[in-house]
Amino acid sequence: MIGFIGLGIMGSRMAENLLDKGYDLIVHNRTKEKALHLLEKGAKWAHSPKEVAEQADIVFTMLANTKAVEAVALGEHGLLHNFGR
Ligand SMILES: NC(=O)c1ccc[n+]([C@@H]2O[C@H](COP(=O)([O-])OP(=O)(O)OC[C@H]3O[C@@H](n4cnc5c(N)ncnc54)[C@H](OP(=O)(O)O)[C@@H]3O)[C@@H](O)[C@H]2O)c1
């Protein structure tokens, strides 16, 4: 299972390419609406970056800046809380 966090201009298209190639995808984005077209195509929704880490074997992030990366990685339900379980 591939995880993808950050579904803006770049990330949403990269994630869609992975889905179109047949990969299983679990996605998270701060604004859920931007994930809806991917969920319709079969991606699974994660409520937090932590939930992505719990279920994915590899995780891509495509975020705006360092502040966004810090929030996603180190926030209360951040990615790194469960990485390398
Ligand atoms: N677009 C391009 O043509 C292009 C070209 C080369 C390089 N890049 C680089 O690629 C990266 C992504 O660009 P983009 O165009 O995809 O940007 P974007 O459309 O603005 O998307 C930014 C993503 O970061 C998330 N984000 C921002 N602040 C956050 C925070 N505090 N906590 C959690 N998530 C946060 C946004 O979530 P929300 O959806 O909730 O706002 C969104 O998923 C940037 O580093 C950019 O410099 C972009």
The ligand as a MOL file (V3000), in Angstrom:
LIG
                    3D

  0  0  0     0  0            999 V3000
M  V30 BEGIN CTAB
M  V30 COUNTS 48 52 0 0 0
M  V30 BEGIN ATOM
M  V30 1 N 2.8920 23.5750 -8.8620 0
M  V30 2 C 4.0390 23.5740 -9.5340 0
M  V30 3 O 4.0780 23.8070 -10.7580 0
M  V30 4 C 5.3450 23.2530 -8.8370 0
M  V30 5 C 6.4900 23.1350 -9.6170 0
M  V30 6 C 7.6860 22.8060 -9.0040 0
M  V30 7 C 7.7480 22.6080 -7.6350 0
M  V30 8 N 6.6130 22.7580 -6.9050 0 CHG=1
M  V30 9 C 6.7310 22.5290 -5.4480 0
M  V30 10 O 5.9560 21.3800 -5.0970 0
M  V30 11 C 5.4280 21.5470 -3.7970 0
M  V30 12 C 3.9050 21.4280 -3.8210 0
M  V30 13 O 3.4110 22.4200 -4.7150 0
M  V30 14 P 1.8620 22.4820 -5.1320 0
M  V30 15 O 1.8230 23.3460 -6.3460 0
M  V30 16 O 1.2760 21.1140 -5.1690 0 CHG=-1
M  V30 17 O 1.2620 23.3170 -3.8960 0
M  V30 18 P -0.2710 23.4740 -3.4370 0
M  V30 19 O -1.1930 23.1940 -4.5630 0
M  V30 20 O -0.3400 24.7890 -2.7530 0
M  V30 21 O -0.4310 22.3030 -2.3810 0
M  V30 22 C 0.2170 22.3960 -1.1370 0
M  V30 23 C -0.1420 21.2200 -0.2690 0
M  V30 24 O 0.4200 21.4120 1.0350 0
M  V30 25 C -0.6310 21.3140 2.0070 0
M  V30 26 N -0.3470 22.1800 3.1420 0
M  V30 27 C 0.0220 23.4690 3.1370 0
M  V30 28 N 0.2130 23.9240 4.3860 0
M  V30 29 C -0.0510 22.8790 5.2270 0
M  V30 30 C -0.0340 22.7110 6.6300 0
M  V30 31 N 0.3220 23.7000 7.4620 0
M  V30 32 N -0.3750 21.4920 7.1350 0
M  V30 33 C -0.7020 20.4780 6.3120 0
M  V30 34 N -0.7370 20.5780 4.9540 0
M  V30 35 C -0.4130 21.7580 4.4150 0
M  V30 36 C -1.8690 21.7430 1.2680 0
M  V30 37 O -3.0070 21.2950 1.9740 0
M  V30 38 P -4.4490 21.9830 1.7020 0
M  V30 39 O -4.9660 21.3490 0.4370 0
M  V30 40 O -5.2430 21.6590 2.8960 0
M  V30 41 O -4.2030 23.4680 1.5400 0
M  V30 42 C -1.6500 21.0400 -0.0680 0
M  V30 43 O -1.9470 19.6730 0.0250 0
M  V30 44 C 5.9120 22.9250 -3.2920 0
M  V30 45 O 7.0730 22.7370 -2.5400 0
M  V30 46 C 6.2090 23.6560 -4.5950 0
M  V30 47 O 7.1880 24.6600 -4.3950 0
M  V30 48 C 5.4230 23.0550 -7.4670 0
M  V30 END ATOM
M  V30 BEGIN BOND
M  V30 1 1 1 2
M  V30 2 2 2 3
M  V30 3 1 2 4
M  V30 4 1 4 5
M  V30 5 2 4 48
M  V30 6 2 5 6
M  V30 7 1 6 7
M  V30 8 2 7 8
M  V30 9 1 8 9
M  V30 10 1 8 48
M  V30 11 1 9 10
M  V30 12 1 9 46
M  V30 13 1 10 11
M  V30 14 1 11 12
M  V30 15 1 11 44
M  V30 16 1 12 13
M  V30 17 1 13 14
M  V30 18 2 14 15
M  V30 19 1 14 16
M  V30 20 1 14 17
M  V30 21 1 17 18
M  V30 22 2 18 19
M  V30 23 1 18 20
M  V30 24 1 18 21
M  V30 25 1 21 22
M  V30 26 1 22 23
M  V30 27 1 23 24
M  V30 28 1 23 42
M  V30 29 1 24 25
M  V30 30 1 25 26
M  V30 31 1 25 36
M  V30 32 1 26 27
M  V30 33 1 26 35
M  V30 34 2 27 28
M  V30 35 1 28 29
M  V30 36 1 29 30
M  V30 37 2 29 35
M  V30 38 1 30 31
M  V30 39 2 30 32
M  V30 40 1 32 33
M  V30 41 2 33 34
M  V30 42 1 34 35
M  V30 43 1 36 37
M  V30 44 1 36 42
M  V30 45 1 37 38
M  V30 46 2 38 39
M  V30 47 1 38 40
M  V30 48 1 38 41
M  V30 49 1 42 43
M  V30 50 1 44 45
M  V30 51 1 44 46
M  V30 52 1 46 47
M  V30 END BOND
M  V30 END CTAB
M  END
